[in-house]
Amino acid sequence: MPFDTALSGIRAASTELSVTGNNIANASTTGFKGSRVEFGDVYAISVLGAGTTIAGSGVQIQDIAQNFSQGNVTFTENELDMAINGTGFFILNRDGETLYTRAGSFGLDADGYVVNNVGARLQGSIADENGNLGGIPTDIRIQRTDLDPRQTTLVSSRLNLDATQDVLQRTGMGFDNSTGVVVGAAESGLTSATTSTLSGGNFTVTPATPLAIDFSTTDITFDLEVQNASTGNDVVSVTLNTANGVPATIDSKRDLEVMVASINEQLLSNVPSVSAVARLIDNGGGSYSIDFTALQSGEASVITFTPTSGNEALLALDAGNLSVVTGEPAVSNGYLSDALSITDPNGTTTTFVSEAGASAAETAAELNAIEGITASAETTVNMDISLLIGSPGSMDITINGVTMTVANETDLGTEINSRTATTLPGISATIDETTGNLIINSASGEDIRISIAGGGDGDSVTIYGTDSSSPEVLEIETGGGLTIPSAEDASTNSVVVGGVITMIVDENYAVANAPSSDGGLGGAGIFPLINDAPGSGFFTEQTINAFDPTDQSTYNSATSMTIYDSFGVSHVMTQYFVKEGYDPSMPVSTTNAPNQWTMYVQIDGRDIGNPVPPSVEPTRQSFTLRFNEDGSLDDGNTPIMQITNWVPMDDNGNPNGSLSADNNGTLPIPNPPTSSNFVIDLDGTTQFGSAFSVRDIDQNGYTTGQLSGLTVDDEGVIFARFTNGESLVLAQVELADFSNENGLQPMGNTMWAETFDSGEPVYNAPGIGALGTIQAGALEESNVDLSEQLVALIIAQRNFQASAKTIETADQVTQTVINLR
């Protein structure tokens, strides 16, 4: 019947309208795949087959086929949005049911799982703690908790050390002068120098009793002779009369001053003159005296007065009235002038002469100006002030001009240290725990001058210089004599201690004693008897310009990086590189080899090398680096570099309580670590003739971090970014592939389920085999072509109308048949 045929056409057209409408409705659905209706004709078939003249019975729907072609990719601002470029499906888990989708609009649920819009969880491989991926796909979960800190266990550096750099360290000879006879000894003597003086007696001059002489008619004449070490022996004859400016009558102090001025003019204007002057002394009440004083203080000058006129008694300068005081020098460090001969590698000899009494600091400074010589100085004083027996129980102690009132060594030490940066520069003090004495040190080698005053009678201080020198004692004496017979009266005396000089002589330089300008002998002056002959034992081998992390001139290159302890606290590790010398004339050894460098390591500016028993203090950590002739690192002769004595410290220099060192240095370092040990890897480091450079530097530790973002690469690997700068692998999205995509069962929400027709899924990472790659921050649009679907809609509509017309026509024919009579 045509009715059945028409009805099948209406049903087919209606289905096509439904499919097309669904396609149009989902034109904006992410990941949607359009469908099409596939039709087949219907024929009635008998047992013996269909005849060739049989009319068709209508149409039937053979399949609603899905179109899995790639949709357009649009970019979003959500890093978890993902689009598949190519073949494959995202794998989802919805309440235990495995589904598949091309819609990659993902986000995080309350528990941190990556889910789509209907809560189905995205499946993938979860990374282990080392970032390794693999295993059966499971729910991908992003933990929002803080990233725990990780201790540094491996430091990797790839550097280039400049092969053209000079060797900075050299070997020379060193000695100090502490074996000198007076070096560092405590010297006692006058606090202030005195002057040689020849004093006359008293005479009277007043207006009522003028001097009984008329200088207009009578002369007073005499000779004055001065003998001293500085100017030699000179004599001047003096004539006092009006012709030389002396008043005729002397009856006042003013007249006497004019007369003394005439004496001095003659003493100083004659050629040769004498190194002395006359001084008028006013004794009060019209009583006067005349002194002759040497111009040079602190010198034992001899002044001789010889009368030639016979009337010198008028001025009380006769033999019975004259008295002599011999000048004495103030106490000094006792160092005589001394000389050294310094011969350079070219054979040129320079003579250095030290000044008598010069401080060790001054002499060291002059030595430093000589090529090939490096000198430093230091002064040490040991003082005992425990003997305070008189009232008031304290005394004034003056050190280098600074007076301090103290009762004991502790008080004095505190006072000195409070002035180290001001009035007592470079001078510091400590208490000797064994003796209780005060140890005073001048880091620059200045003389230390000590005097005391203001204490009670019998109070004293005992002062030691070098250990081998005798002590000197200063005592307060207010009457009754000194309590300690060997002491010096503190009212006029003080003690001076000089410094010790340390001198280093550069390679190929020679030093020996030389006669000094004033006849001093080597060994009696500031320098001991020097003998630089081999085996003499006087010189010791010294390293010149030895590595010092605070002195950039002692290392060729350096680089720093941040490492972390088990608390995640950051520390700065610095690697210093020092080129080592090579002497081809000597056998190759661990200390003498070509292409050899030493790498020193410090953390936070502190040494971290294993201690040398019985000491527990860290030593300087160093490793030897050897390079091949082509500049590559000689791995066979470069040891494994493991740090095994690092104790992480806080800002105050105290252990901070994190994992500490394991001196056994067991390798490999366990994970998680059980100590602060870590390994330095220099694989790839070179020694080429170009500037020092850091090509790559890395370490595997980090501090605590908070999750700051996610990144997904084209292989579907999800990286978590943390505030500490770390990016950790969390998981990898897995994709599924089917042998027959059209066999998948649509489940709604752009998801499909596996069927027998689709075949079993093949899981793999994106980009593997025929699977596509992942485009993060993007979504795949619906692959529906709206213009095509609108045309299909019109065609389906016409088909529907035509089938309906068939029914209408069949109805009219039927009515015609019924109406036949």
Buried (B, 14 or more C-beta within 10 A) or exposed (E): EBEEBBBBBBBBBBBBBBBBBBBBEBBEBBBBBBBBBEBEEBEEEEEEEEEEEEEEBBBEBEEBEBBBEBBEBEEBEBBBBBBBBBBBBBBBBBEEEBBBBBBBBBEBEEEBBBBBEEEBBBBBBBBEEEEEBEEEBBBBBBEEEEBEBBBBBBBBBBBBBBBEBEEBBBEBBBBBBBBBBBBBBBBBBBBEBBBBBBBBBBBBBEEEEBBEBEBEEBBBBBBBBBBBEEBEEBBBEBBBBBEBBBBEBBBBBEBBEBBBBBBBEBBBEBEEBBBBBBBBEEEEEBBBBBBBBBBBBBBBBBBBBEBEEEBBBBBBBBEEBBEEBBBBBBBBBBBBBBBBBBBBEEEEEBEBBBBBBBBBBBBBBBBEEBEBBBBBBBBBBBBBBBBBEBEEEBBBBBBBEBEBBBBBBEBBBEBBBEBBEEEBEBBBBBBEEEEEBBBBBBBBBBBBBBBBBBBBBBBBBBBBBBEEBEBBBBBBBEEEEBBBEEBBEBBEBBBBBBBBBBBBBBEEBBBBBBBBBEEBEBBBBBBBBBEBEEEEEBBEEBEBBEBEBEEEEBBBBBBEBEBBBBBBBBBEBBBBBBBBBBEEEEEEEEEBBEBBBBBBBBBBEBBBBBEEEEEEEBEEBBBBBBBBEEBEBBEEBBEEBBBBBBBBBEEEEEEBEBBBBBEEBEEEBEEEBEBBBBBBBBEBBBBBEEEBBBEEBEBBBBBBBEBEEBEBBEBBBBBBBBBBEBBBBBBBBBBBBBEEBBBBBEBEBBBBBBEEEBBEBBBBBBBBEEBBBBBBBBBBBBBBBEEEBEEBBEBBBEBBEEBBEBBEEBEEEEEEEEEEE
